[in-house]
Amino acid sequence: MKFKFFNSDGSANGDKVVDNFPNLDEGKGVDALRQSIIAVHANQRQGNASTKVRSEVRGSGKKIYRQKGLGVGRAGDKKATQRRGGGVVFGPRPRSYNQKLNKKLKLLAMKRALVDQAVSENIVLIEEWKVSEPKTKLFLGLMNKIVPDAKKVLAIDDSFDGKFALAARNLSTARLGRAQDLGALDIVQCDQIILSLKGLDILLAKFNTETAK
């Protein structure tokens, strides 16, 4: 796979061929990617919505009025489910929405996401991430040189020093991510990915290790 390559100052340095970049047949891993994204969103749900059943509603259990003689329907106590303020039938109760995915499926989903971004030419490489001072304008200038039209950028490396993290934190269109911590959702949420060479090595090592097993 061939990618555009940039120096650490943002200047273009031709193309770089990555021979061991993951490759998938068309359609393979699409369902894994979908399932992985759904699981991430499901795991973010608190699941604390709750209603009271009849036995939990506070109030007297006394019959509201006598059974016969008033010309109205028969009624029990105030806790009846058909009355306002009464119990709720089959209402939401606290529960867990967590979905567990195995490592193989997560890796396949991430591989599918990366391949799709690469085919769409949304991935570029940079020699390394660095700025001379912790200033946002320096990081913004770097972005404008590499991906001037990007609306949401994911910058990937093995780690970021404090100076670079300070320079990037105020830019709403860019996000920093460590290669070892990335998931499929992180990759599909951006329209441009800038990978450092160290970050690329970590990603490829993750896929190659799983393949070797």
Secondary structure, DSSP 8 states (H G I E B T S, - for coil): -EEEEE-TTS-EEEEEE-TT-----TTTTHHHHHHHHHHHHHHT---------GGGS-S--S-SS-SSSSSS-----TT-TTSTTS--TT------------HHHHHHHHHHHHHHHHHTT-EEEES----SSS-HHHHHHHHHHH-TT-SSEEEEES---HHHHHHHTT-TTEEEEEGGG--HHHHHT-SEEEEEHHHHHHHHHHHHHHHH-
